[in-house]
Amino acid sequence: MQAAEFLDRTSIEFSVSNDRYSITETTDPPEARSAFAIVNRAGTFTVVKKEEHPGGGSHRIITFEADLPNDLTGFLAIVSEALAVAQVPIFVVSSFRTDHVLVREDDVRRARNALASTGFKERKEPKND
């Protein structure tokens, strides 16, 4: 199913985490349970981890509050295009049924506005999973 058709038929909400996250690279294998996400590429690990004491360079997670169908194509293209037009750099983590987009703390307002103007609705309080 094409994303544009899916979005026309479905109201997809997004939420912005209140927590702050860091994105770091290391060659030391990280402890999985302390990370939101870990990407291993040839022994270099990119780690997304909740910050205990947020500082400069923090990111927030935007989560799309929908179970996305397996055959859906183009969803992230719509999201990334909206954010690219707003000049918001992103780091994407996808799971089986939903997508998470990390944006820098300084870009959250522009990201919210760009997603809203694309037709996404913001859920003010993120789901507790």
ChimeraX attribute file (.defattr): number of C-alpha atoms within 10 A of each C-alpha:
attribute: neighborCount
match mode: 1-to-1
recipient: residues
	/A:1	12
	/A:2	11
	/A:3	18
	/A:4	14
	/A:5	10
	/A:6	17
	/A:7	15
	/A:8	10
	/A:9	9
	/A:10	11
	/A:11	13
	/A:12	18
	/A:13	18
	/A:14	25
	/A:15	19
	/A:16	22
	/A:17	17
	/A:18	11
	/A:19	13
	/A:20	20
	/A:21	27
	/A:22	21
	/A:23	17
	/A:24	11
	/A:25	14
	/A:26	12
	/A:27	12
	/A:28	9
	/A:29	13
	/A:30	15
	/A:31	9
	/A:32	11
	/A:33	9
	/A:34	12
	/A:35	14
	/A:36	13
	/A:37	16
	/A:38	21
	/A:39	13
	/A:40	14
	/A:41	9
	/A:42	7
	/A:43	11
	/A:44	13
	/A:45	18
	/A:46	18
	/A:47	23
	/A:48	21
	/A:49	19
	/A:50	19
	/A:51	14
	/A:52	10
	/A:53	8
	/A:54	13
	/A:55	12
	/A:56	9
	/A:57	13
	/A:58	19
	/A:59	28
	/A:60	22
	/A:61	25
	/A:62	22
	/A:63	22
	/A:64	23
	/A:65	20
	/A:66	14
	/A:67	11
	/A:68	18
	/A:69	13
	/A:70	9
	/A:71	8
	/A:72	14
	/A:73	15
	/A:74	13
	/A:75	16
	/A:76	16
	/A:77	11
	/A:78	16
	/A:79	17
	/A:80	19
	/A:81	15
	/A:82	19
	/A:83	22
	/A:84	14
	/A:85	9
	/A:86	15
	/A:87	13
	/A:88	19
	/A:89	14
	/A:90	18
	/A:91	14
	/A:92	14
	/A:93	17
	/A:94	12
	/A:95	9
	/A:96	9
	/A:97	12
	/A:98	14
	/A:99	20
	/A:100	21
	/A:101	21
	/A:102	25
	/A:103	24
	/A:104	20
	/A:105	16
	/A:106	14
	/A:107	18
	/A:108	18
	/A:109	10
	/A:110	15
	/A:111	25
	/A:112	19
	/A:113	15
	/A:114	21
	/A:115	21
	/A:116	15
	/A:117	11
	/A:118	15
	/A:119	13
	/A:120	19
	/A:121	17
	/A:122	20
	/A:123	15
	/A:124	11
	/A:125	11
	/A:126	17
	/A:127	11
	/A:128	4
	/A:129	3
